[in-house]
Amino acid sequence: MTTLRFTADLWRWEAQTGWFFVTVGTDASARIREVPRPPRGFGSVRVRATVGATTWTTSVFPDASRGAYVLPVKKAVRHAEGLGEGDPADVVLEVLE
């Protein structure tokens, strides 16, 4: 299993203002891309994410405009960890597939 650690700022998706993400760094995104796996919807990759003391299972999605994967950060996580738009998040990702 691949484990990745990075810090990235929380940002709001302009098309859907209730959605927040962090961008997986370019090096970490390259490591995710290099692992062969069966195709999934929207090019998603299953991960276990940890921010602070909160861990959840979700997917990261490729974002062509950023040239990297993005991780959705749900409201419960943002509230539990006291994160707002623009705040840095320390993230641990475990790639599950």
Rosetta constraint file for C-alpha pairs under 8 A:
AtomPair CA 1 CA 94 HARMONIC 6.75 0.50
AtomPair CA 1 CA 95 HARMONIC 6.14 0.50
AtomPair CA 1 CA 96 HARMONIC 6.59 0.50
AtomPair CA 1 CA 97 HARMONIC 7.81 0.50
AtomPair CA 2 CA 94 HARMONIC 5.73 0.50
AtomPair CA 2 CA 95 HARMONIC 5.34 0.50
AtomPair CA 2 CA 96 HARMONIC 7.84 0.50
AtomPair CA 3 CA 92 HARMONIC 6.94 0.50
AtomPair CA 3 CA 93 HARMONIC 5.56 0.50
AtomPair CA 3 CA 94 HARMONIC 4.42 0.50
AtomPair CA 3 CA 95 HARMONIC 6.39 0.50
AtomPair CA 4 CA 28 HARMONIC 6.38 0.50
AtomPair CA 4 CA 92 HARMONIC 5.67 0.50
AtomPair CA 4 CA 93 HARMONIC 5.05 0.50
AtomPair CA 4 CA 94 HARMONIC 6.43 0.50
AtomPair CA 5 CA 90 HARMONIC 7.49 0.50
AtomPair CA 5 CA 91 HARMONIC 5.68 0.50
AtomPair CA 5 CA 92 HARMONIC 4.55 0.50
AtomPair CA 5 CA 93 HARMONIC 6.40 0.50
AtomPair CA 6 CA 24 HARMONIC 7.38 0.50
AtomPair CA 6 CA 25 HARMONIC 7.03 0.50
AtomPair CA 6 CA 90 HARMONIC 5.99 0.50
AtomPair CA 6 CA 91 HARMONIC 5.42 0.50
AtomPair CA 6 CA 92 HARMONIC 6.73 0.50
AtomPair CA 7 CA 88 HARMONIC 6.33 0.50
AtomPair CA 7 CA 89 HARMONIC 5.40 0.50
AtomPair CA 7 CA 90 HARMONIC 4.39 0.50
AtomPair CA 7 CA 91 HARMONIC 5.89 0.50
AtomPair CA 8 CA 22 HARMONIC 5.78 0.50
AtomPair CA 8 CA 23 HARMONIC 6.31 0.50
AtomPair CA 8 CA 24 HARMONIC 7.26 0.50
AtomPair CA 8 CA 25 HARMONIC 7.70 0.50
AtomPair CA 8 CA 88 HARMONIC 5.28 0.50
AtomPair CA 8 CA 89 HARMONIC 5.46 0.50
AtomPair CA 8 CA 90 HARMONIC 6.81 0.50
AtomPair CA 8 CA 91 HARMONIC 7.73 0.50
AtomPair CA 9 CA 22 HARMONIC 5.91 0.50
AtomPair CA 9 CA 23 HARMONIC 7.60 0.50
AtomPair CA 9 CA 85 HARMONIC 7.68 0.50
AtomPair CA 9 CA 86 HARMONIC 5.24 0.50
AtomPair CA 9 CA 87 HARMONIC 5.23 0.50
AtomPair CA 9 CA 88 HARMONIC 4.11 0.50
AtomPair CA 9 CA 89 HARMONIC 5.95 0.50
AtomPair CA 10 CA 20 HARMONIC 6.58 0.50
AtomPair CA 10 CA 21 HARMONIC 5.65 0.50
AtomPair CA 10 CA 22 HARMONIC 4.90 0.50
AtomPair CA 10 CA 23 HARMONIC 7.99 0.50
AtomPair CA 10 CA 83 HARMONIC 7.66 0.50
AtomPair CA 10 CA 84 HARMONIC 6.96 0.50
AtomPair CA 10 CA 85 HARMONIC 5.26 0.50
AtomPair CA 10 CA 86 HARMONIC 4.99 0.50
AtomPair CA 10 CA 87 HARMONIC 5.52 0.50
AtomPair CA 10 CA 88 HARMONIC 6.19 0.50
AtomPair CA 10 CA 89 HARMONIC 6.72 0.50
AtomPair CA 11 CA 20 HARMONIC 5.51 0.50
AtomPair CA 11 CA 21 HARMONIC 5.43 0.50
AtomPair CA 11 CA 22 HARMONIC 6.23 0.50
AtomPair CA 11 CA 85 HARMONIC 5.35 0.50
AtomPair CA 11 CA 86 HARMONIC 5.81 0.50
AtomPair CA 12 CA 16 HARMONIC 8.00 0.50
AtomPair CA 12 CA 17 HARMONIC 6.11 0.50
AtomPair CA 12 CA 18 HARMONIC 7.26 0.50
AtomPair CA 12 CA 19 HARMONIC 5.89 0.50
AtomPair CA 12 CA 20 HARMONIC 4.46 0.50
AtomPair CA 12 CA 21 HARMONIC 6.42 0.50
AtomPair CA 12 CA 85 HARMONIC 6.56 0.50
AtomPair CA 13 CA 17 HARMONIC 5.66 0.50
AtomPair CA 13 CA 18 HARMONIC 7.53 0.50
AtomPair CA 13 CA 19 HARMONIC 5.63 0.50
AtomPair CA 13 CA 20 HARMONIC 5.96 0.50
AtomPair CA 13 CA 21 HARMONIC 7.23 0.50
AtomPair CA 19 CA 72 HARMONIC 7.21 0.50
AtomPair CA 19 CA 73 HARMONIC 7.69 0.50
AtomPair CA 19 CA 74 HARMONIC 7.47 0.50
AtomPair CA 20 CA 72 HARMONIC 5.84 0.50
AtomPair CA 20 CA 73 HARMONIC 5.57 0.50
AtomPair CA 20 CA 74 HARMONIC 6.98 0.50
AtomPair CA 20 CA 85 HARMONIC 7.78 0.50
AtomPair CA 21 CA 70 HARMONIC 6.22 0.50
AtomPair CA 21 CA 71 HARMONIC 5.26 0.50
AtomPair CA 21 CA 72 HARMONIC 4.34 0.50
AtomPair CA 21 CA 73 HARMONIC 5.32 0.50
AtomPair CA 22 CA 70 HARMONIC 5.77 0.50
AtomPair CA 22 CA 71 HARMONIC 5.35 0.50
AtomPair CA 22 CA 72 HARMONIC 6.73 0.50
AtomPair CA 22 CA 73 HARMONIC 7.24 0.50
AtomPair CA 22 CA 89 HARMONIC 7.74 0.50
AtomPair CA 23 CA 68 HARMONIC 6.82 0.50
AtomPair CA 23 CA 69 HARMONIC 6.17 0.50
AtomPair CA 23 CA 70 HARMONIC 4.46 0.50
AtomPair CA 23 CA 71 HARMONIC 6.29 0.50
AtomPair CA 24 CA 28 HARMONIC 6.31 0.50
AtomPair CA 24 CA 29 HARMONIC 5.96 0.50
AtomPair CA 24 CA 68 HARMONIC 6.17 0.50
AtomPair CA 24 CA 69 HARMONIC 5.34 0.50
AtomPair CA 24 CA 70 HARMONIC 5.55 0.50
AtomPair CA 24 CA 71 HARMONIC 6.88 0.50
AtomPair CA 25 CA 29 HARMONIC 5.95 0.50
AtomPair CA 25 CA 68 HARMONIC 6.68 0.50
AtomPair CA 25 CA 69 HARMONIC 7.79 0.50
AtomPair CA 26 CA 30 HARMONIC 6.07 0.50
AtomPair CA 26 CA 67 HARMONIC 7.34 0.50
AtomPair CA 26 CA 68 HARMONIC 5.75 0.50
AtomPair CA 27 CA 31 HARMONIC 6.40 0.50
AtomPair CA 28 CA 32 HARMONIC 6.36 0.50
AtomPair CA 29 CA 33 HARMONIC 6.21 0.50
AtomPair CA 29 CA 68 HARMONIC 5.44 0.50
AtomPair CA 29 CA 69 HARMONIC 5.74 0.50
AtomPair CA 30 CA 34 HARMONIC 6.17 0.50
AtomPair CA 30 CA 68 HARMONIC 7.84 0.50
AtomPair CA 31 CA 35 HARMONIC 6.99 0.50
AtomPair CA 32 CA 95 HARMONIC 7.47 0.50
AtomPair CA 37 CA 97 HARMONIC 6.91 0.50
AtomPair CA 39 CA 43 HARMONIC 6.41 0.50
AtomPair CA 40 CA 44 HARMONIC 5.73 0.50
AtomPair CA 40 CA 45 HARMONIC 7.25 0.50
AtomPair CA 42 CA 61 HARMONIC 6.91 0.50
AtomPair CA 42 CA 62 HARMONIC 7.70 0.50
AtomPair CA 43 CA 61 HARMONIC 6.23 0.50
AtomPair CA 43 CA 62 HARMONIC 6.35 0.50
AtomPair CA 44 CA 59 HARMONIC 5.86 0.50
AtomPair CA 44 CA 60 HARMONIC 5.54 0.50
AtomPair CA 44 CA 61 HARMONIC 4.58 0.50
AtomPair CA 44 CA 62 HARMONIC 6.80 0.50
AtomPair CA 45 CA 59 HARMONIC 5.19 0.50
AtomPair CA 45 CA 60 HARMONIC 5.40 0.50
AtomPair CA 45 CA 61 HARMONIC 6.66 0.50
AtomPair CA 45 CA 95 HARMONIC 7.40 0.50
AtomPair CA 45 CA 96 HARMONIC 7.82 0.50
AtomPair CA 45 CA 97 HARMONIC 7.09 0.50
AtomPair CA 46 CA 57 HARMONIC 7.44 0.50
AtomPair CA 46 CA 58 HARMONIC 5.92 0.50
AtomPair CA 46 CA 59 HARMONIC 4.29 0.50
AtomPair CA 46 CA 60 HARMONIC 6.61 0.50
AtomPair CA 46 CA 95 HARMONIC 6.30 0.50
AtomPair CA 46 CA 96 HARMONIC 5.48 0.50
AtomPair CA 46 CA 97 HARMONIC 6.26 0.50
AtomPair CA 47 CA 57 HARMONIC 5.88 0.50
AtomPair CA 47 CA 58 HARMONIC 5.58 0.50
AtomPair CA 47 CA 59 HARMONIC 5.33 0.50
AtomPair CA 47 CA 60 HARMONIC 6.91 0.50
AtomPair CA 47 CA 93 HARMONIC 6.24 0.50
AtomPair CA 47 CA 94 HARMONIC 5.40 0.50
AtomPair CA 47 CA 95 HARMONIC 4.53 0.50
AtomPair CA 47 CA 96 HARMONIC 5.09 0.50
AtomPair CA 47 CA 97 HARMONIC 7.70 0.50
AtomPair CA 48 CA 55 HARMONIC 6.92 0.50
AtomPair CA 48 CA 56 HARMONIC 5.71 0.50
AtomPair CA 48 CA 57 HARMONIC 4.38 0.50
AtomPair CA 48 CA 58 HARMONIC 6.28 0.50
AtomPair CA 48 CA 59 HARMONIC 7.94 0.50
AtomPair CA 48 CA 93 HARMONIC 5.73 0.50
AtomPair CA 48 CA 94 HARMONIC 5.05 0.50
AtomPair CA 48 CA 95 HARMONIC 6.63 0.50
AtomPair CA 48 CA 96 HARMONIC 6.88 0.50
AtomPair CA 49 CA 55 HARMONIC 5.52 0.50
AtomPair CA 49 CA 56 HARMONIC 5.47 0.50
AtomPair CA 49 CA 57 HARMONIC 6.16 0.50
AtomPair CA 49 CA 58 HARMONIC 7.19 0.50
AtomPair CA 49 CA 91 HARMONIC 6.87 0.50
AtomPair CA 49 CA 92 HARMONIC 5.75 0.50
AtomPair CA 49 CA 93 HARMONIC 4.67 0.50
AtomPair CA 49 CA 94 HARMONIC 6.48 0.50
AtomPair CA 50 CA 54 HARMONIC 5.51 0.50
AtomPair CA 50 CA 55 HARMONIC 4.22 0.50
AtomPair CA 50 CA 56 HARMONIC 6.59 0.50
AtomPair CA 50 CA 91 HARMONIC 5.69 0.50
AtomPair CA 50 CA 92 HARMONIC 5.08 0.50
AtomPair CA 50 CA 93 HARMONIC 6.54 0.50
AtomPair CA 51 CA 55 HARMONIC 6.56 0.50
AtomPair CA 51 CA 77 HARMONIC 7.71 0.50
AtomPair CA 51 CA 81 HARMONIC 7.40 0.50
AtomPair CA 51 CA 89 HARMONIC 6.60 0.50
AtomPair CA 51 CA 90 HARMONIC 5.82 0.50
AtomPair CA 51 CA 91 HARMONIC 4.96 0.50
AtomPair CA 51 CA 92 HARMONIC 6.70 0.50
AtomPair CA 52 CA 81 HARMONIC 6.43 0.50
AtomPair CA 52 CA 90 HARMONIC 6.85 0.50
AtomPair CA 52 CA 91 HARMONIC 7.59 0.50
AtomPair CA 53 CA 81 HARMONIC 7.54 0.50
AtomPair CA 54 CA 77 HARMONIC 6.47 0.50
AtomPair CA 54 CA 80 HARMONIC 7.36 0.50
AtomPair CA 54 CA 81 HARMONIC 7.42 0.50
AtomPair CA 58 CA 72 HARMONIC 7.94 0.50
AtomPair CA 59 CA 71 HARMONIC 6.91 0.50
AtomPair CA 59 CA 72 HARMONIC 7.77 0.50
AtomPair CA 60 CA 69 HARMONIC 5.91 0.50
AtomPair CA 60 CA 70 HARMONIC 5.43 0.50
AtomPair CA 60 CA 71 HARMONIC 4.76 0.50
AtomPair CA 60 CA 72 HARMONIC 7.10 0.50
AtomPair CA 61 CA 69 HARMONIC 5.12 0.50
AtomPair CA 61 CA 70 HARMONIC 5.35 0.50
AtomPair CA 61 CA 71 HARMONIC 6.77 0.50
AtomPair CA 62 CA 67 HARMONIC 7.51 0.50
AtomPair CA 62 CA 68 HARMONIC 5.86 0.50
AtomPair CA 62 CA 69 HARMONIC 4.18 0.50
AtomPair CA 62 CA 70 HARMONIC 6.30 0.50
AtomPair CA 63 CA 67 HARMONIC 5.96 0.50
AtomPair CA 63 CA 68 HARMONIC 5.65 0.50
AtomPair CA 63 CA 69 HARMONIC 5.58 0.50
AtomPair CA 63 CA 70 HARMONIC 6.49 0.50
AtomPair CA 64 CA 68 HARMONIC 6.84 0.50
AtomPair CA 73 CA 77 HARMONIC 6.44 0.50
AtomPair CA 73 CA 78 HARMONIC 6.74 0.50
AtomPair CA 74 CA 78 HARMONIC 6.41 0.50
AtomPair CA 75 CA 79 HARMONIC 6.09 0.50
AtomPair CA 76 CA 80 HARMONIC 6.02 0.50
AtomPair CA 77 CA 81 HARMONIC 6.03 0.50
AtomPair CA 78 CA 82 HARMONIC 5.74 0.50
AtomPair CA 78 CA 83 HARMONIC 4.76 0.50
AtomPair CA 78 CA 84 HARMONIC 6.83 0.50
AtomPair CA 79 CA 83 HARMONIC 6.39 0.50
AtomPair CA 83 CA 87 HARMONIC 5.98 0.50
AtomPair CA 83 CA 88 HARMONIC 7.91 0.50
AtomPair CA 83 CA 89 HARMONIC 7.56 0.50
